[in-house]
Amino acid sequence: MIDYPTIIFAALLIFLYGLISRLSERSPITAPMVFAGIGILVGPVALNLLEVKPGAHVVKLIAEITLVIILFVDASTVDLKTLRMQRGTPLRLLGIGLPLTMALGFVAAAVLVNSQNLWLAALVALILSPTDAALGQAVVTSERLPETMRQAINVESGLNDGIALAPILMCIAALSGGEHAEGGSGSWLLFLVRQLTLGPVAGILVGLCGGRLVEEASRRGWMQPTFQRLVAGSLAVLAYAAAEQIHGNGFIAAYCAGLFLGTRTHEVRERIQEFGEAEGQQMSLFVFLLLGLSMVPATVGYWDVSVFCYAILSLTVIRMFPVALCLRGAGLDKPTVWMIAWFGPRGIASVLYALMAIGQIGFTGYEKEFAVITLTVLLSIFLHGASALPLTLLYSRSRSN
């Protein structure tokens, strides 16, 4: 059954916010703060005007489509050539900082959240390891800050959600007992191997072939700029569907398709980025609305002391200590290191991975784990959103003195 009231409300909210979107750029109140806050306000926690269950079909569908598009767009906008040239800080963050964050998060989750099931503890840590640079938009777009810092935060955010995906799928497969493997083809381990090998193969083929076709068509003047932009969505969905058809993982395929997109034309990549900034952002805001409308009401009753402790640790020690450690000897001063360490918000990827996990293993019996994820993201939306502009100004003033 289609939930028309929720769809109407979400569409109206996006429209109304769009009318004042430029004004909001001058304010510390960000779009994710508005949408998550209004979701809480109109949901069962406050006014009880709308209600959406986390496991509802519409939530699962929106989450999957949004995740496919975001994985593709994030990966496609990473210039591998530039990354190789400026690889120092981003590679430290991804190769050392991210695994340390995952490991530290796992230990904390095993102590505070679930010491009985280590797969669940690992799932919480992994889902909360990717960062979302968009929650600190003032940081990544401000010309007051060094380009190397902004590039490092952007590249880290663009790649770490894809890196975290494979181990997240492994945890979900273990928790579901391989029940999604078809035809009795073997254990969940064999199912996982299929997912992690056939998915990338399908994605790389779609990305390389599709990108080169777009490049050639654009070079010959056959392709309109509008369709250069729309190709992002079609290639993302094509990679996802092709991988699922051969029993690979569609999300990994979408990410690999974007990462290996066979076009290097600057204009074409700009069109794809425009798609992500428009259609992708619209769907992301809808997901933040669902966070407040669906996830918060479903988990607020499980927000105990241990959940609050983990959420605060996740945004501080679990994130900041590994970053400070991995950037030692990188030639960055302390204010720069701590700015990068603090601006590791947990956002859209964590929400989407949580919704994906709910779709696979269910919600009942895992309420506390999803409560931790929900509260961490919610705190991050408001703390990182509100601190982005003030800390940017403070940092730039300290550098100018």
C-alpha positions as a LaTeX table, in Angstrom:
\begin{tabular}{lrrr}
\hline
Residue & $x$ (\AA) & $y$ (\AA) & $z$ (\AA) \\
\hline
Met1 & 0.00 & 0.00 & 0.00 \\
Ile2 & 1.37 & 3.38 & $-1.04$ \\
Asp3 & 1.70 & 5.87 & 1.82 \\
Tyr4 & 0.45 & 8.96 & $-0.03$ \\
Pro5 & 0.32 & 11.31 & 3.02 \\
Thr6 & 4.03 & 10.72 & 3.74 \\
Ile7 & 4.97 & 11.16 & 0.07 \\
Ile8 & 2.93 & 14.37 & $-0.19$ \\
Phe9 & 4.44 & 15.72 & 3.01 \\
Ala10 & 8.01 & 14.90 & 1.91 \\
Ala11 & 7.53 & 16.44 & $-1.55$ \\
Leu12 & 5.98 & 19.58 & $-0.06$ \\
Leu13 & 8.78 & 19.91 & 2.48 \\
Ile14 & 11.48 & 19.62 & $-0.20$ \\
Phe15 & 9.65 & 22.22 & $-2.30$ \\
Leu16 & 9.26 & 24.68 & 0.58 \\
Tyr17 & 12.83 & 24.26 & 1.75 \\
Gly18 & 14.03 & 24.80 & $-1.82$ \\
Leu19 & 12.39 & 28.24 & $-1.80$ \\
Ile20 & 14.69 & 29.37 & 1.02 \\
Ser21 & 17.68 & 27.13 & 0.33 \\
Arg22 & 20.03 & 30.00 & $-0.55$ \\
Leu23 & 19.10 & 31.86 & 2.62 \\
Ser24 & 19.81 & 28.75 & 4.67 \\
Glu25 & 23.42 & 28.70 & 3.38 \\
Arg26 & 24.11 & 31.75 & 5.56 \\
Ser27 & 22.75 & 29.98 & 8.61 \\
Pro28 & 24.28 & 27.26 & 10.82 \\
Ile29 & 21.01 & 25.34 & 10.38 \\
Thr30 & 21.61 & 22.76 & 7.63 \\
Ala31 & 19.14 & 20.91 & 5.41 \\
Pro32 & 19.71 & 17.54 & 7.18 \\
Met33 & 19.00 & 19.26 & 10.52 \\
Val34 & 15.73 & 20.66 & 9.15 \\
Phe35 & 14.52 & 17.39 & 7.61 \\
Ala36 & 15.50 & 15.15 & 10.54 \\
Gly37 & 14.05 & 17.65 & 13.02 \\
Ile38 & 10.75 & 18.00 & 11.18 \\
Gly39 & 10.56 & 14.21 & 10.85 \\
Ile40 & 10.79 & 13.91 & 14.64 \\
Leu41 & 8.26 & 16.72 & 15.11 \\
Val42 & 5.52 & 15.24 & 12.91 \\
Gly43 & 6.20 & 11.62 & 13.89 \\
Pro44 & 4.98 & 9.55 & 16.86 \\
Val45 & 7.57 & 11.09 & 19.21 \\
Ala46 & 5.87 & 14.52 & 19.09 \\
Leu47 & 2.75 & 15.47 & 17.09 \\
Asn48 & 2.03 & 11.93 & 15.82 \\
Leu49 & 0.74 & 13.17 & 12.47 \\
Leu50 & 2.60 & 10.58 & 10.38 \\
Glu51 & 4.06 & 7.16 & 11.11 \\
Val52 & 6.34 & 4.97 & 9.01 \\
Lys53 & 7.78 & 1.66 & 10.23 \\
Pro54 & 11.54 & 1.12 & 9.61 \\
Gly55 & 10.84 & $-2.15$ & 7.82 \\
Ala56 & 8.10 & $-0.75$ & 5.57 \\
His57 & 8.40 & $-1.57$ & 1.87 \\
Val58 & 8.52 & 2.09 & 0.83 \\
Val59 & 11.40 & 2.74 & 3.26 \\
Lys60 & 13.36 & $-0.25$ & 1.92 \\
Leu61 & 12.76 & 0.81 & $-1.69$ \\
Ile62 & 13.80 & 4.44 & $-1.14$ \\
Ala63 & 16.86 & 3.36 & 0.85 \\
Glu64 & 18.04 & 0.94 & $-1.84$ \\
Ile65 & 17.59 & 3.38 & $-4.73$ \\
Thr66 & 19.28 & 6.19 & $-2.81$ \\
Leu67 & 22.19 & 3.97 & $-1.76$ \\
Val68 & 22.75 & 2.76 & $-5.34$ \\
Ile69 & 22.85 & 6.32 & $-6.69$ \\
Ile70 & 25.01 & 7.72 & $-3.89$ \\
Leu71 & 27.56 & 4.91 & $-4.12$ \\
Phe72 & 27.85 & 5.40 & $-7.88$ \\
Val73 & 28.05 & 9.21 & $-7.79$ \\
Asp74 & 30.49 & 9.31 & $-4.86$ \\
Ala75 & 32.83 & 6.89 & $-6.59$ \\
Ser76 & 32.53 & 8.53 & $-10.02$ \\
Thr77 & 33.49 & 11.96 & $-8.75$ \\
Val78 & 36.78 & 10.68 & $-7.32$ \\
Asp79 & 39.54 & 11.42 & $-9.82$ \\
Leu80 & 41.89 & 8.45 & $-9.45$ \\
Lys81 & 44.71 & 10.30 & $-11.21$ \\
Thr82 & 44.45 & 13.28 & $-8.84$ \\
Leu83 & 44.12 & 10.90 & $-5.91$ \\
Arg84 & 47.40 & 9.24 & $-6.86$ \\
Met85 & 49.10 & 12.65 & $-7.04$ \\
Gln86 & 47.65 & 13.90 & $-3.73$ \\
Arg87 & 47.47 & 10.55 & $-2.04$ \\
Gly88 & 49.22 & 11.32 & 1.24 \\
Thr89 & 46.48 & 12.46 & 3.60 \\
Pro90 & 43.51 & 10.64 & 1.98 \\
Leu91 & 45.38 & 7.33 & 1.89 \\
Arg92 & 46.41 & 7.71 & 5.53 \\
Leu93 & 42.77 & 8.36 & 6.47 \\
Leu94 & 41.44 & 5.43 & 4.42 \\
Gly95 & 44.27 & 2.92 & 4.83 \\
Ile96 & 45.08 & 3.49 & 8.50 \\
Gly97 & 42.45 & 5.73 & 10.08 \\
Leu98 & 39.39 & 3.86 & 8.78 \\
Pro99 & 40.51 & 0.35 & 9.87 \\
Leu100 & 41.51 & 1.73 & 13.27 \\
Thr101 & 38.10 & 3.41 & 13.61 \\
Met102 & 36.40 & 0.12 & 12.74 \\
Ala103 & 38.52 & $-1.82$ & 15.24 \\
Leu104 & 38.07 & 0.70 & 18.06 \\
Gly105 & 34.34 & 0.92 & 17.32 \\
Phe106 & 34.08 & $-2.88$ & 17.46 \\
Val107 & 35.76 & $-3.05$ & 20.88 \\
Ala108 & 33.50 & $-0.30$ & 22.25 \\
Ala109 & 30.38 & $-1.96$ & 20.78 \\
Ala110 & 31.35 & $-5.33$ & 22.26 \\
Val111 & 31.69 & $-3.72$ & 25.70 \\
Leu112 & 28.76 & $-1.26$ & 25.65 \\
Val113 & 26.22 & $-2.64$ & 23.17 \\
Asn114 & 26.37 & $-6.42$ & 22.69 \\
Ser115 & 29.03 & $-8.65$ & 24.22 \\
Gln116 & 27.07 & $-11.81$ & 23.39 \\
Asn117 & 27.01 & $-11.51$ & 19.60 \\
Leu118 & 30.25 & $-10.20$ & 18.13 \\
Trp119 & 28.77 & $-10.11$ & 14.62 \\
Leu120 & 26.26 & $-7.52$ & 15.85 \\
Ala121 & 28.99 & $-5.53$ & 17.59 \\
Ala122 & 30.97 & $-5.55$ & 14.35 \\
Leu123 & 27.91 & $-4.51$ & 12.33 \\
Val124 & 27.34 & $-1.45$ & 14.55 \\
Ala125 & 30.99 & $-0.41$ & 14.31 \\
Leu126 & 31.13 & $-0.88$ & 10.55 \\
Ile127 & 27.87 & 0.94 & 9.82 \\
Leu128 & 29.11 & 3.91 & 11.86 \\
Ser129 & 32.57 & 4.04 & 10.25 \\
Pro130 & 31.78 & 5.88 & 6.96 \\
Thr131 & 31.73 & 9.68 & 7.08 \\
Asp132 & 29.41 & 12.14 & 5.36 \\
Ala133 & 31.15 & 15.38 & 4.35 \\
Ala134 & 27.81 & 16.94 & 3.36 \\
Leu135 & 26.87 & 17.33 & 7.04 \\
Gly136 & 29.73 & 19.82 & 7.38 \\
Gln137 & 29.10 & 21.58 & 4.09 \\
Ala138 & 30.59 & 24.87 & 5.30 \\
Val139 & 33.90 & 23.07 & 5.82 \\
Val140 & 34.22 & 21.34 & 2.45 \\
Thr141 & 33.06 & 24.35 & 0.40 \\
Ser142 & 34.74 & 27.22 & 2.25 \\
Glu143 & 37.67 & 28.82 & 0.44 \\
Arg144 & 38.88 & 30.05 & 3.82 \\
Leu145 & 40.23 & 26.55 & 4.45 \\
Pro146 & 43.25 & 24.93 & 2.72 \\
Glu147 & 42.34 & 22.98 & $-0.39$ \\
Thr148 & 44.35 & 19.98 & 0.82 \\
Met149 & 42.17 & 19.76 & 3.93 \\
Arg150 & 38.92 & 20.02 & 1.99 \\
Gln151 & 40.17 & 17.51 & $-0.58$ \\
Ala152 & 41.14 & 15.04 & 2.15 \\
Ile153 & 37.74 & 15.25 & 3.86 \\
Asn154 & 35.92 & 14.97 & 0.52 \\
Val155 & 37.93 & 12.01 & $-0.77$ \\
Glu156 & 37.66 & 10.19 & 2.55 \\
Ser157 & 33.89 & 10.68 & 2.57 \\
Gly158 & 33.57 & 9.64 & $-1.06$ \\
Leu159 & 35.46 & 6.38 & $-0.68$ \\
Asn160 & 34.98 & 5.10 & 2.85 \\
Asp161 & 31.31 & 4.15 & 2.38 \\
Gly162 & 32.30 & 1.82 & $-0.45$ \\
Ile163 & 35.22 & 0.37 & 1.51 \\
Ala164 & 32.95 & $-0.36$ & 4.49 \\
Leu165 & 30.31 & $-2.04$ & 2.34 \\
Ala166 & 31.99 & $-5.44$ & 1.89 \\
Pro167 & 32.55 & $-6.16$ & 5.61 \\
Ile168 & 29.04 & $-4.88$ & 6.38 \\
Leu169 & 27.63 & $-7.40$ & 3.90 \\
Met170 & 29.73 & $-10.10$ & 5.52 \\
Cys171 & 28.21 & $-9.33$ & 8.94 \\
Ile172 & 24.67 & $-9.29$ & 7.51 \\
Ala173 & 25.27 & $-12.61$ & 5.75 \\
Ala174 & 26.55 & $-14.16$ & 8.99 \\
Leu175 & 23.62 & $-12.81$ & 11.02 \\
Ser176 & 21.06 & $-13.98$ & 8.47 \\
Gly177 & 22.66 & $-17.44$ & 8.35 \\
Gly178 & 22.94 & $-17.34$ & 4.55 \\
Glu179 & 19.17 & $-17.52$ & 4.22 \\
His180 & 19.37 & $-15.42$ & 1.05 \\
Ala181 & 21.52 & $-17.98$ & $-0.71$ \\
Glu182 & 19.44 & $-19.72$ & $-3.31$ \\
Gly183 & 19.05 & $-23.32$ & $-4.38$ \\
Gly184 & 21.05 & $-24.82$ & $-1.53$ \\
Ser185 & 24.28 & $-23.88$ & $-3.31$ \\
Gly186 & 26.29 & $-24.02$ & $-0.11$ \\
Ser187 & 26.98 & $-22.19$ & 3.10 \\
Trp188 & 26.63 & $-18.47$ & 3.66 \\
Leu189 & 30.39 & $-18.21$ & 3.05 \\
Leu190 & 29.98 & $-19.40$ & $-0.54$ \\
Phe191 & 27.07 & $-17.00$ & $-0.91$ \\
Leu192 & 29.26 & $-14.16$ & 0.36 \\
Val193 & 32.12 & $-15.03$ & $-2.01$ \\
Arg194 & 29.69 & $-14.90$ & $-4.94$ \\
Gln195 & 28.40 & $-11.53$ & $-3.78$ \\
Leu196 & 31.89 & $-10.05$ & $-3.39$ \\
Thr197 & 33.30 & $-11.32$ & $-6.69$ \\
Leu198 & 30.45 & $-11.20$ & $-9.21$ \\
Gly199 & 29.30 & $-7.78$ & $-7.98$ \\
Pro200 & 32.58 & $-5.99$ & $-8.74$ \\
Val201 & 32.91 & $-7.78$ & $-12.09$ \\
Ala202 & 29.47 & $-6.61$ & $-13.21$ \\
Gly203 & 30.09 & $-3.09$ & $-11.93$ \\
Ile204 & 33.49 & $-2.69$ & $-13.56$ \\
Leu205 & 32.16 & $-3.92$ & $-16.93$ \\
Val206 & 29.17 & $-1.56$ & $-16.81$ \\
Gly207 & 31.32 & 1.36 & $-15.69$ \\
Leu208 & 34.08 & 0.89 & $-18.25$ \\
Cys209 & 31.84 & 0.11 & $-21.23$ \\
Gly210 & 29.13 & 2.60 & $-20.37$ \\
Gly211 & 31.59 & 5.40 & $-19.66$ \\
Arg212 & 33.49 & 4.87 & $-22.90$ \\
Leu213 & 30.27 & 4.86 & $-24.90$ \\
Val214 & 29.26 & 8.14 & $-23.25$ \\
Glu215 & 32.71 & 9.58 & $-23.93$ \\
Glu216 & 32.59 & 8.65 & $-27.60$ \\
Ala217 & 29.02 & 9.85 & $-28.09$ \\
Ser218 & 29.85 & 13.15 & $-26.40$ \\
Arg219 & 33.01 & 13.59 & $-28.48$ \\
Arg220 & 31.04 & 13.12 & $-31.68$ \\
Gly221 & 28.38 & 15.58 & $-30.54$ \\
Trp222 & 25.63 & 12.94 & $-30.47$ \\
Met223 & 24.73 & 13.35 & $-26.82$ \\
Gln224 & 22.91 & 16.23 & $-25.15$ \\
Pro225 & 24.23 & 17.57 & $-21.82$ \\
Thr226 & 20.92 & 16.63 & $-20.18$ \\
Phe227 & 21.48 & 12.96 & $-20.99$ \\
Gln228 & 25.11 & 13.15 & $-19.89$ \\
Arg229 & 23.65 & 14.06 & $-16.53$ \\
Leu230 & 20.92 & 11.40 & $-16.56$ \\
Val231 & 23.38 & 8.63 & $-17.49$ \\
Ala232 & 24.55 & 8.54 & $-13.87$ \\
Gly233 & 21.24 & 7.16 & $-12.69$ \\
Ser234 & 20.87 & 4.71 & $-15.55$ \\
Leu235 & 24.39 & 3.26 & $-15.23$ \\
Ala236 & 24.03 & 2.96 & $-11.46$ \\
Val237 & 20.77 & 1.05 & $-11.77$ \\
Leu238 & 22.12 & $-1.03$ & $-14.66$ \\
Ala239 & 25.17 & $-2.09$ & $-12.64$ \\
Tyr240 & 22.99 & $-2.93$ & $-9.64$ \\
Ala241 & 20.48 & $-4.97$ & $-11.66$ \\
Ala242 & 23.13 & $-6.77$ & $-13.71$ \\
Ala243 & 24.97 & $-7.86$ & $-10.56$ \\
Glu244 & 21.80 & $-9.04$ & $-8.84$ \\
Gln245 & 20.82 & $-11.01$ & $-11.94$ \\
Ile246 & 24.03 & $-13.06$ & $-11.74$ \\
His247 & 23.79 & $-13.34$ & $-7.92$ \\
Gly248 & 26.43 & $-10.71$ & $-7.21$ \\
Asn249 & 25.94 & $-7.77$ & $-4.89$ \\
Gly250 & 24.28 & $-4.84$ & $-6.61$ \\
Phe251 & 25.52 & $-2.19$ & $-4.17$ \\
Ile252 & 29.16 & $-3.16$ & $-4.66$ \\
Ala253 & 28.52 & $-3.22$ & $-8.40$ \\
Ala254 & 27.12 & 0.34 & $-8.36$ \\
Tyr255 & 30.17 & 1.55 & $-6.43$ \\
Cys256 & 32.64 & $-0.20$ & $-8.76$ \\
Ala257 & 30.80 & 1.12 & $-11.82$ \\
Gly258 & 31.29 & 4.67 & $-10.59$ \\
Leu259 & 34.90 & 4.11 & $-9.56$ \\
Phe260 & 35.86 & 2.59 & $-12.92$ \\
Leu261 & 33.65 & 4.83 & $-15.04$ \\
Gly262 & 35.32 & 4.78 & $-18.46$ \\
Thr263 & 35.27 & 8.50 & $-19.13$ \\
Arg264 & 37.86 & 11.11 & $-18.28$ \\
Thr265 & 36.18 & 14.08 & $-19.96$ \\
His266 & 35.86 & 16.85 & $-17.39$ \\
Glu267 & 32.50 & 18.10 & $-18.72$ \\
Val268 & 30.90 & 14.66 & $-18.57$ \\
Arg269 & 32.07 & 14.09 & $-15.00$ \\
Glu270 & 30.71 & 17.53 & $-14.08$ \\
Arg271 & 27.29 & 16.52 & $-15.41$ \\
Ile272 & 27.39 & 13.36 & $-13.29$ \\
Gln273 & 28.32 & 15.42 & $-10.25$ \\
Glu274 & 25.39 & 17.75 & $-11.00$ \\
Phe275 & 23.11 & 14.71 & $-10.97$ \\
Gly276 & 24.39 & 13.78 & $-7.53$ \\
Glu277 & 23.98 & 17.32 & $-6.24$ \\
Ala278 & 20.38 & 17.53 & $-7.47$ \\
Glu279 & 18.59 & 14.18 & $-7.68$ \\
Gly280 & 20.94 & 12.53 & $-5.18$ \\
Gln281 & 20.55 & 15.30 & $-2.64$ \\
Gln282 & 16.78 & 15.27 & $-3.00$ \\
Met283 & 16.64 & 11.56 & $-2.16$ \\
Ser284 & 19.14 & 12.03 & 0.68 \\
Leu285 & 16.93 & 14.65 & 2.29 \\
Phe286 & 14.00 & 12.25 & 2.06 \\
Val287 & 16.12 & 9.66 & 3.91 \\
Phe288 & 16.96 & 12.18 & 6.66 \\
Leu289 & 13.22 & 12.84 & 6.98 \\
Leu290 & 12.66 & 9.09 & 7.34 \\
Leu291 & 15.36 & 8.99 & 10.03 \\
Gly292 & 13.33 & 11.40 & 12.16 \\
Leu293 & 9.96 & 10.02 & 11.15 \\
Ser294 & 10.71 & 6.31 & 11.33 \\
Met295 & 14.02 & 5.35 & 12.97 \\
Val296 & 13.88 & 7.75 & 15.92 \\
Pro297 & 10.36 & 6.73 & 17.10 \\
Ala298 & 11.25 & 3.04 & 16.71 \\
Thr299 & 14.46 & 3.28 & 18.76 \\
Val300 & 14.01 & 6.15 & 21.24 \\
Gly301 & 12.77 & 3.76 & 23.92 \\
Tyr302 & 16.14 & 1.97 & 23.84 \\
Trp303 & 18.32 & 5.06 & 24.34 \\
Asp304 & 19.87 & 4.11 & 27.66 \\
Val305 & 23.17 & 5.20 & 29.21 \\
Ser306 & 25.23 & 2.69 & 27.22 \\
Val307 & 23.66 & 3.84 & 23.93 \\
Phe308 & 24.44 & 7.49 & 24.72 \\
Cys309 & 27.99 & 6.59 & 25.78 \\
Tyr310 & 28.67 & 4.73 & 22.54 \\
Ala311 & 27.17 & 7.52 & 20.40 \\
Ile312 & 29.38 & 10.15 & 22.05 \\
Leu313 & 32.46 & 7.93 & 21.85 \\
Ser314 & 31.75 & 7.22 & 18.18 \\
Leu315 & 31.81 & 10.93 & 17.33 \\
Thr316 & 34.85 & 11.70 & 19.46 \\
Val317 & 37.42 & 9.12 & 20.61 \\
Ile318 & 36.53 & 6.35 & 18.12 \\
Arg319 & 36.84 & 8.79 & 15.22 \\
Met320 & 39.34 & 11.40 & 16.40 \\
Phe321 & 42.03 & 9.24 & 17.99 \\
Pro322 & 42.63 & 7.08 & 14.85 \\
Val323 & 42.72 & 10.20 & 12.65 \\
Ala324 & 45.21 & 11.98 & 14.92 \\
Leu325 & 47.32 & 8.81 & 15.01 \\
Cys326 & 47.32 & 8.17 & 11.25 \\
Leu327 & 48.18 & 11.81 & 10.43 \\
Arg328 & 51.27 & 11.89 & 12.62 \\
Gly329 & 54.23 & 12.78 & 10.44 \\
Ala330 & 51.99 & 14.01 & 7.59 \\
Gly331 & 53.29 & 17.58 & 7.90 \\
Leu332 & 49.99 & 19.02 & 9.15 \\
Asp333 & 49.74 & 21.36 & 12.13 \\
Lys334 & 47.58 & 20.44 & 15.14 \\
Pro335 & 44.57 & 22.68 & 14.28 \\
Thr336 & 44.38 & 21.10 & 10.82 \\
Val337 & 44.61 & 17.56 & 12.20 \\
Trp338 & 41.88 & 18.19 & 14.77 \\
Met339 & 39.62 & 19.87 & 12.19 \\
Ile340 & 39.90 & 16.80 & 9.96 \\
Ala341 & 39.41 & 14.54 & 12.99 \\
Trp342 & 36.27 & 16.33 & 14.19 \\
Phe343 & 34.65 & 16.60 & 10.77 \\
Gly344 & 33.98 & 12.94 & 10.30 \\
Pro345 & 30.17 & 13.18 & 10.53 \\
Arg346 & 28.01 & 10.06 & 10.41 \\
Gly347 & 25.22 & 10.61 & 7.95 \\
Ile348 & 23.49 & 9.26 & 4.90 \\
Ala349 & 25.64 & 6.13 & 4.39 \\
Ser350 & 25.12 & 5.00 & 7.99 \\
Val351 & 21.35 & 5.51 & 7.74 \\
Leu352 & 21.14 & 3.66 & 4.44 \\
Tyr353 & 23.29 & 0.76 & 5.64 \\
Ala354 & 21.13 & 0.50 & 8.76 \\
Leu355 & 17.96 & 0.40 & 6.65 \\
Met356 & 19.57 & $-2.17$ & 4.36 \\
Ala357 & 20.42 & $-4.31$ & 7.40 \\
Ile358 & 16.85 & $-4.00$ & 8.71 \\
Gly359 & 15.59 & $-5.18$ & 5.32 \\
Gln360 & 17.86 & $-8.25$ & 5.51 \\
Ile361 & 17.83 & $-9.32$ & 9.19 \\
Gly362 & 14.73 & $-7.50$ & 10.46 \\
Phe363 & 14.32 & $-5.03$ & 13.32 \\
Thr364 & 12.93 & $-7.14$ & 16.16 \\
Gly365 & 15.67 & $-8.44$ & 18.41 \\
Tyr366 & 18.19 & $-5.86$ & 17.23 \\
Glu367 & 16.52 & $-2.74$ & 18.63 \\
Lys368 & 19.47 & $-1.63$ & 20.78 \\
Glu369 & 21.96 & $-1.95$ & 17.93 \\
Phe370 & 19.82 & 0.17 & 15.62 \\
Ala371 & 19.18 & 2.58 & 18.51 \\
Val372 & 22.95 & 3.20 & 18.74 \\
Ile373 & 23.19 & 3.89 & 15.01 \\
Thr374 & 20.15 & 6.17 & 15.01 \\
Leu375 & 21.26 & 8.25 & 17.99 \\
Thr376 & 24.84 & 8.57 & 16.69 \\
Val377 & 23.67 & 9.86 & 13.32 \\
Leu378 & 21.12 & 12.19 & 14.91 \\
Leu379 & 23.73 & 13.73 & 17.23 \\
Ser380 & 26.14 & 14.04 & 14.31 \\
Ile381 & 23.57 & 15.84 & 12.15 \\
Phe382 & 23.10 & 18.55 & 14.77 \\
Leu383 & 26.59 & 18.74 & 16.33 \\
His384 & 28.57 & 18.72 & 13.08 \\
Gly385 & 26.00 & 20.85 & 11.25 \\
Ala386 & 25.94 & 23.52 & 13.95 \\
Ser387 & 29.73 & 23.58 & 14.47 \\
Ala388 & 30.78 & 23.66 & 10.80 \\
Leu389 & 30.47 & 27.41 & 10.21 \\
Pro390 & 31.79 & 28.63 & 13.61 \\
Leu391 & 34.81 & 26.30 & 13.54 \\
Thr392 & 35.56 & 27.24 & 9.94 \\
Leu393 & 35.66 & 30.93 & 10.89 \\
Leu394 & 37.71 & 30.22 & 14.02 \\
Tyr395 & 40.21 & 28.11 & 12.08 \\
Ser396 & 40.63 & 30.68 & 9.29 \\
Arg397 & 41.16 & 33.51 & 11.81 \\
Ser398 & 43.78 & 31.51 & 13.69 \\
Arg399 & 45.64 & 30.88 & 10.42 \\
Ser400 & 45.54 & 34.55 & 9.41 \\
Asn401 & 47.04 & 35.75 & 12.74 \\
\hline
\end{tabular}
